[in-house]
């Protein structure tokens, strides 16, 4: 091996390793946010880097067919997540979010649920993922055979994944509601007023224009800062 080839291979190895460390930083951030007492960003990045090697990722690019199947398989797992997010924002939260509580990690937050964990989400995600898994496994593992119906479901996995997770997540919140979240959503004004409230917090000004929903769409009621605080701020405390 010539010196030039050796230098190229070493350079390529350093480039790939540096790229992977940067890519592993994002899951490392998630680990640090999940276990901040034990894991910082650097530890999370190193853990992700070692786990990524242990899962034998080179087998996922062994052939072009397997590689394309793996890329297509992302939809199997991401589709149900999309359904969860749509159901959460539209049906459960009714287009409202209590932004302050998103950064509170104790029972005072309406998003604390059960010890900081919303068990409804993984249940809905698992049920939305399950119908597409047999077809996905068959497409990646050439020696695995499944019924033709499972393969057909996998070919359109985005739609059943989104639909099932959407329905199950909304249904679980209806049958087993989170009391603090439900009470907050019911007590809030319209989504338009909620957005105007946070817009005023970010861009403070002397007054705020709030849509009077009982009147014409073009009619606005101008409130002073003190009146705005009385009518809206109390709901977000």
TORKOL-4160 file (C-alpha; in steps of 0.2 Angstrom, whole numbers, padded with zeros to 4 digits, m for minus):
237
<pt num="1" X="0000" Y="0000" Z="0000"/>
<pt num="2" X="0007" Y="0017" Z="m0005"/>
<pt num="3" X="0009" Y="0031" Z="0007"/>
<pt num="4" X="m0004" Y="0041" Z="m0003"/>
<pt num="5" X="m0017" Y="0028" Z="m0001"/>
<pt num="6" X="m0014" Y="0026" Z="0017"/>
<pt num="7" X="m0016" Y="0044" Z="0020"/>
<pt num="8" X="m0032" Y="0044" Z="0011"/>
<pt num="9" X="m0039" Y="0030" Z="0021"/>
<pt num="10" X="m0034" Y="0038" Z="0037"/>
<pt num="11" X="m0042" Y="0054" Z="0032"/>
<pt num="12" X="m0058" Y="0046" Z="0027"/>
<pt num="13" X="m0059" Y="0036" Z="0043"/>
<pt num="14" X="m0056" Y="0052" Z="0053"/>
<pt num="15" X="m0070" Y="0061" Z="0043"/>
<pt num="16" X="m0082" Y="0047" Z="0045"/>
<pt num="17" X="m0079" Y="0046" Z="0064"/>
<pt num="18" X="m0081" Y="0065" Z="0066"/>
<pt num="19" X="m0097" Y="0064" Z="0056"/>
<pt num="20" X="m0104" Y="0050" Z="0067"/>
<pt num="21" X="m0099" Y="0059" Z="0083"/>
<pt num="22" X="m0109" Y="0074" Z="0077"/>
<pt num="23" X="m0124" Y="0063" Z="0072"/>
<pt num="24" X="m0123" Y="0054" Z="0089"/>
<pt num="25" X="m0124" Y="0071" Z="0098"/>
<pt num="26" X="m0143" Y="0072" Z="0094"/>
<pt num="27" X="m0148" Y="0056" Z="0103"/>
<pt num="28" X="m0135" Y="0061" Z="0116"/>
<pt num="29" X="m0145" Y="0077" Z="0119"/>
<pt num="30" X="m0161" Y="0066" Z="0122"/>
<pt num="31" X="m0152" Y="0055" Z="0134"/>
<pt num="32" X="m0146" Y="0070" Z="0144"/>
<pt num="33" X="m0163" Y="0077" Z="0144"/>
<pt num="34" X="m0171" Y="0061" Z="0150"/>
<pt num="35" X="m0158" Y="0057" Z="0163"/>
<pt num="36" X="m0150" Y="0074" Z="0167"/>
<pt num="37" X="m0144" Y="0068" Z="0185"/>
<pt num="38" X="m0133" Y="0055" Z="0178"/>
<pt num="39" X="m0130" Y="0059" Z="0159"/>
<pt num="40" X="m0123" Y="0075" Z="0152"/>
<pt num="41" X="m0122" Y="0078" Z="0133"/>
<pt num="42" X="m0104" Y="0071" Z="0132"/>
<pt num="43" X="m0109" Y="0055" Z="0141"/>
<pt num="44" X="m0124" Y="0053" Z="0130"/>
<pt num="45" X="m0115" Y="0055" Z="0114"/>
<pt num="46" X="m0102" Y="0042" Z="0119"/>
<pt num="47" X="m0116" Y="0030" Z="0124"/>
<pt num="48" X="m0125" Y="0032" Z="0108"/>
<pt num="49" X="m0108" Y="0030" Z="0098"/>
<pt num="50" X="m0105" Y="0013" Z="0106"/>
<pt num="51" X="m0122" Y="0007" Z="0105"/>
<pt num="52" X="m0123" Y="0012" Z="0086"/>
<pt num="53" X="m0108" Y="0000" Z="0083"/>
<pt num="54" X="m0115" Y="m0014" Z="0094"/>
<pt num="55" X="m0131" Y="m0015" Z="0083"/>
<pt num="56" X="m0120" Y="m0020" Z="0068"/>
<pt num="57" X="m0126" Y="m0006" Z="0056"/>
<pt num="58" X="m0116" Y="m0012" Z="0042"/>
<pt num="59" X="m0128" Y="m0026" Z="0040"/>
<pt num="60" X="m0141" Y="m0013" Z="0035"/>
<pt num="61" X="m0131" Y="m0008" Z="0020"/>
<pt num="62" X="m0125" Y="m0025" Z="0015"/>
<pt num="63" X="m0135" Y="m0024" Z="m0002"/>
<pt num="64" X="m0144" Y="m0010" Z="m0011"/>
<pt num="65" X="m0161" Y="m0019" Z="m0008"/>
<pt num="66" X="m0158" Y="m0021" Z="0011"/>
<pt num="67" X="m0153" Y="m0002" Z="0011"/>
<pt num="68" X="m0168" Y="0004" Z="0002"/>
<pt num="69" X="m0179" Y="m0007" Z="0013"/>
<pt num="70" X="m0171" Y="0000" Z="0029"/>
<pt num="71" X="m0174" Y="0018" Z="0023"/>
<pt num="72" X="m0192" Y="0014" Z="0018"/>
<pt num="73" X="m0194" Y="0006" Z="0035"/>
<pt num="74" X="m0192" Y="0022" Z="0044"/>
<pt num="75" X="m0210" Y="0026" Z="0040"/>
<pt num="76" X="m0216" Y="0011" Z="0050"/>
<pt num="77" X="m0209" Y="0019" Z="0066"/>
<pt num="78" X="m0211" Y="0038" Z="0061"/>
<pt num="79" X="m0229" Y="0036" Z="0055"/>
<pt num="80" X="m0237" Y="0032" Z="0072"/>
<pt num="81" X="m0227" Y="0046" Z="0079"/>
<pt num="82" X="m0235" Y="0058" Z="0067"/>
<pt num="83" X="m0252" Y="0052" Z="0072"/>
<pt num="84" X="m0248" Y="0054" Z="0090"/>
<pt num="85" X="m0243" Y="0072" Z="0088"/>
<pt num="86" X="m0258" Y="0077" Z="0077"/>
<pt num="87" X="m0270" Y="0069" Z="0090"/>
<pt num="88" X="m0261" Y="0077" Z="0104"/>
<pt num="89" X="m0262" Y="0095" Z="0097"/>
<pt num="90" X="m0279" Y="0094" Z="0088"/>
<pt num="91" X="m0290" Y="0083" Z="0099"/>
<pt num="92" X="m0282" Y="0082" Z="0116"/>
<pt num="93" X="m0275" Y="0100" Z="0118"/>
<pt num="94" X="m0288" Y="0108" Z="0106"/>
<pt num="95" X="m0274" Y="0118" Z="0098"/>
<pt num="96" X="m0268" Y="0125" Z="0114"/>
<pt num="97" X="m0251" Y="0123" Z="0123"/>
<pt num="98" X="m0246" Y="0129" Z="0140"/>
<pt num="99" X="m0228" Y="0133" Z="0135"/>
<pt num="100" X="m0222" Y="0137" Z="0153"/>
<pt num="101" X="m0226" Y="0119" Z="0159"/>
<pt num="102" X="m0216" Y="0111" Z="0145"/>
<pt num="103" X="m0201" Y="0116" Z="0155"/>
<pt num="104" X="m0207" Y="0111" Z="0172"/>
<pt num="105" X="m0201" Y="0094" Z="0178"/>
<pt num="106" X="m0211" Y="0091" Z="0193"/>
<pt num="107" X="m0230" Y="0087" Z="0197"/>
<pt num="108" X="m0235" Y="0105" Z="0196"/>
<pt num="109" X="m0234" Y="0104" Z="0177"/>
<pt num="110" X="m0250" Y="0098" Z="0168"/>
<pt num="111" X="m0238" Y="0087" Z="0157"/>
<pt num="112" X="m0232" Y="0077" Z="0172"/>
<pt num="113" X="m0245" Y="0064" Z="0169"/>
<pt num="114" X="m0239" Y="0048" Z="0179"/>
<pt num="115" X="m0222" Y="0052" Z="0187"/>
<pt num="116" X="m0217" Y="0062" Z="0171"/>
<pt num="117" X="m0222" Y="0048" Z="0159"/>
<pt num="118" X="m0238" Y="0048" Z="0148"/>
<pt num="119" X="m0241" Y="0029" Z="0146"/>
<pt num="120" X="m0254" Y="0032" Z="0133"/>
<pt num="121" X="m0241" Y="0037" Z="0120"/>
<pt num="122" X="m0231" Y="0021" Z="0119"/>
<pt num="123" X="m0247" Y="0011" Z="0119"/>
<pt num="124" X="m0254" Y="0020" Z="0105"/>
<pt num="125" X="m0237" Y="0020" Z="0096"/>
<pt num="126" X="m0235" Y="0001" Z="0098"/>
<pt num="127" X="m0252" Y="m0003" Z="0091"/>
<pt num="128" X="m0249" Y="0009" Z="0076"/>
<pt num="129" X="m0232" Y="0001" Z="0073"/>
<pt num="130" X="m0238" Y="m0018" Z="0075"/>
<pt num="131" X="m0248" Y="m0020" Z="0058"/>
<pt num="132" X="m0233" Y="m0015" Z="0048"/>
<pt num="133" X="m0219" Y="m0025" Z="0057"/>
<pt num="134" X="m0222" Y="m0042" Z="0048"/>
<pt num="135" X="m0220" Y="m0035" Z="0031"/>
<pt num="136" X="m0205" Y="m0024" Z="0036"/>
<pt num="137" X="m0196" Y="m0039" Z="0043"/>
<pt num="138" X="m0200" Y="m0049" Z="0027"/>
<pt num="139" X="m0193" Y="m0035" Z="0016"/>
<pt num="140" X="m0177" Y="m0033" Z="0026"/>
<pt num="141" X="m0174" Y="m0052" Z="0029"/>
<pt num="142" X="m0175" Y="m0061" Z="0013"/>
<pt num="143" X="m0177" Y="m0078" Z="0021"/>
<pt num="144" X="m0192" Y="m0072" Z="0031"/>
<pt num="145" X="m0209" Y="m0076" Z="0023"/>
<pt num="146" X="m0226" Y="m0069" Z="0029"/>
<pt num="147" X="m0243" Y="m0069" Z="0022"/>
<pt num="148" X="m0246" Y="m0057" Z="0007"/>
<pt num="149" X="m0258" Y="m0047" Z="0017"/>
<pt num="150" X="m0245" Y="m0041" Z="0029"/>
<pt num="151" X="m0234" Y="m0036" Z="0014"/>
<pt num="152" X="m0248" Y="m0026" Z="0007"/>
<pt num="153" X="m0251" Y="m0017" Z="0024"/>
<pt num="154" X="m0232" Y="m0013" Z="0024"/>
<pt num="155" X="m0233" Y="m0005" Z="0007"/>
<pt num="156" X="m0245" Y="0008" Z="0013"/>
<pt num="157" X="m0239" Y="0008" Z="0031"/>
<pt num="158" X="m0239" Y="0027" Z="0033"/>
<pt num="159" X="m0258" Y="0027" Z="0033"/>
<pt num="160" X="m0263" Y="0013" Z="0045"/>
<pt num="161" X="m0248" Y="0019" Z="0056"/>
<pt num="162" X="m0255" Y="0037" Z="0057"/>
<pt num="163" X="m0273" Y="0032" Z="0058"/>
<pt num="164" X="m0272" Y="0019" Z="0072"/>
<pt num="165" X="m0260" Y="0029" Z="0083"/>
<pt num="166" X="m0271" Y="0044" Z="0081"/>
<pt num="167" X="m0287" Y="0035" Z="0086"/>
<pt num="168" X="m0280" Y="0025" Z="0100"/>
<pt num="169" X="m0271" Y="0040" Z="0108"/>
<pt num="170" X="m0286" Y="0050" Z="0107"/>
<pt num="171" X="m0297" Y="0036" Z="0114"/>
<pt num="172" X="m0285" Y="0032" Z="0128"/>
<pt num="173" X="m0286" Y="0051" Z="0133"/>
<pt num="174" X="m0305" Y="0050" Z="0133"/>
<pt num="175" X="m0306" Y="0034" Z="0143"/>
<pt num="176" X="m0292" Y="0038" Z="0155"/>
<pt num="177" X="m0290" Y="0057" Z="0155"/>
<pt num="178" X="m0276" Y="0067" Z="0163"/>
<pt num="179" X="m0286" Y="0077" Z="0176"/>
<pt num="180" X="m0274" Y="0092" Z="0176"/>
<pt num="181" X="m0272" Y="0093" Z="0158"/>
<pt num="182" X="m0291" Y="0091" Z="0154"/>
<pt num="183" X="m0295" Y="0104" Z="0167"/>
<pt num="184" X="m0283" Y="0117" Z="0160"/>
<pt num="185" X="m0289" Y="0114" Z="0142"/>
<pt num="186" X="m0307" Y="0116" Z="0146"/>
<pt num="187" X="m0304" Y="0132" Z="0156"/>
<pt num="188" X="m0294" Y="0141" Z="0143"/>
<pt num="189" X="m0301" Y="0154" Z="0130"/>
<pt num="190" X="m0300" Y="0151" Z="0112"/>
<pt num="191" X="m0284" Y="0145" Z="0103"/>
<pt num="192" X="m0284" Y="0162" Z="0094"/>
<pt num="193" X="m0284" Y="0171" Z="0111"/>
<pt num="194" X="m0271" Y="0159" Z="0118"/>
<pt num="195" X="m0259" Y="0163" Z="0103"/>
<pt num="196" X="m0262" Y="0181" Z="0106"/>
<pt num="197" X="m0258" Y="0180" Z="0124"/>
<pt num="198" X="m0241" Y="0172" Z="0121"/>
<pt num="199" X="m0237" Y="0184" Z="0106"/>
<pt num="200" X="m0240" Y="0198" Z="0119"/>
<pt num="201" X="m0228" Y="0190" Z="0131"/>
<pt num="202" X="m0214" Y="0188" Z="0118"/>
<pt num="203" X="m0218" Y="0205" Z="0110"/>
<pt num="204" X="m0224" Y="0216" Z="0124"/>
<pt num="205" X="m0234" Y="0232" Z="0119"/>
<pt num="206" X="m0246" Y="0244" Z="0127"/>
<pt num="207" X="m0262" Y="0235" Z="0123"/>
<pt num="208" X="m0267" Y="0219" Z="0114"/>
<pt num="209" X="m0281" Y="0216" Z="0101"/>
<pt num="210" X="m0292" Y="0201" Z="0105"/>
<pt num="211" X="m0305" Y="0194" Z="0093"/>
<pt num="212" X="m0322" Y="0195" Z="0100"/>
<pt num="213" X="m0329" Y="0178" Z="0094"/>
<pt num="214" X="m0347" Y="0183" Z="0098"/>
<pt num="215" X="m0346" Y="0197" Z="0086"/>
<pt num="216" X="m0341" Y="0199" Z="0068"/>
<pt num="217" X="m0324" Y="0191" Z="0062"/>
<pt num="218" X="m0319" Y="0209" Z="0058"/>
<pt num="219" X="m0323" Y="0216" Z="0075"/>
<pt num="220" X="m0309" Y="0217" Z="0087"/>
<pt num="221" X="m0310" Y="0223" Z="0105"/>
<pt num="222" X="m0294" Y="0233" Z="0111"/>
<pt num="223" X="m0289" Y="0229" Z="0129"/>
<pt num="224" X="m0277" Y="0238" Z="0139"/>
<pt num="225" X="m0262" Y="0229" Z="0147"/>
<pt num="226" X="m0271" Y="0228" Z="0164"/>
<pt num="227" X="m0287" Y="0222" Z="0157"/>
<pt num="228" X="m0277" Y="0209" Z="0147"/>
<pt num="229" X="m0269" Y="0202" Z="0163"/>
<pt num="230" X="m0285" Y="0201" Z="0172"/>
<pt num="231" X="m0294" Y="0192" Z="0157"/>
<pt num="232" X="m0280" Y="0180" Z="0152"/>
<pt num="233" X="m0265" Y="0179" Z="0164"/>
<pt num="234" X="m0275" Y="0171" Z="0178"/>
<pt num="235" X="m0278" Y="0156" Z="0167"/>
<pt num="236" X="m0260" Y="0153" Z="0164"/>
<pt num="237" X="m0254" Y="0155" Z="0182"/>
